Amino acid sequence: MTTRVVIAEDEAIIRLDLKETLEEEGYEVVGETGRGDEAVRLVRALRPDIAVLDVKMPGVDGLTAARDITAERLCAVLILTAFSQRELVEQARDAGALAYLVKPFQRSELVPGIELAIGRFREMQALVDHNLELAEQLETRKVVDRAKGLLMDRHGLSEADAYSFVQRRAMSDRTTMRAVAEGLLDGSIEVDVPGRAAP
């Protein structure tokens, strides 16, 4: 699949050169602008794999645009800068940039920079997704535990039988254990006989 890129660089000549270089390297430039605020709008609308942002731009600067893009986890960000001061590099990192290039850069530096940023972004996305999945599993476990407690207290089931009840009901209703547990807790699923739920 072709990697999709949005370029935000206020110097038209550099922007054109960047676009040509990227296209020659097999990337698809889906949007380009000379303004930072427009870059954020383009990224939201076009959902590229990476945004290549110059630091100094009208509207908002590249660091602010990077912050907005990464806060919404829209895509990877590579920062272009004419300066290599440590402070600026740290600001770029803090804004969420996953790679940066100092202008004038060589073509041989551009592709590794882009691939590095995209690779890091995908790793971070995978971590975020994994953390969300763990949080969801933990929340499900809490709800199921509360439902088990209710079955044990009100219907005299053992913990194993209570768990088994929730599990069997989920399978027979073709739903999740969490949905059954929530139904037991809010009273929408009634238990008329231990081990069996009313339809």
Buried (B, 14 or more C-beta within 10 A) or exposed (E): EEBBBBBBBBBEEBBEBBBEBBEEEEBEBBBBBBBBBBBBBBBEEBEBBBBBBBBBBEBBBBBBBBBBBBEEEBBBBBBBBEEEEEEBBEBBBEBBBBBBBBBEBEEEEBBEBBBBBBEBBEEBEEEEEEEEEEEEEEEBEEBBBEBBEBBBEEBEBEEEBBBBBBEBBBEEBEEBBBBBBBBBBEEEBEBEEBBEBEE
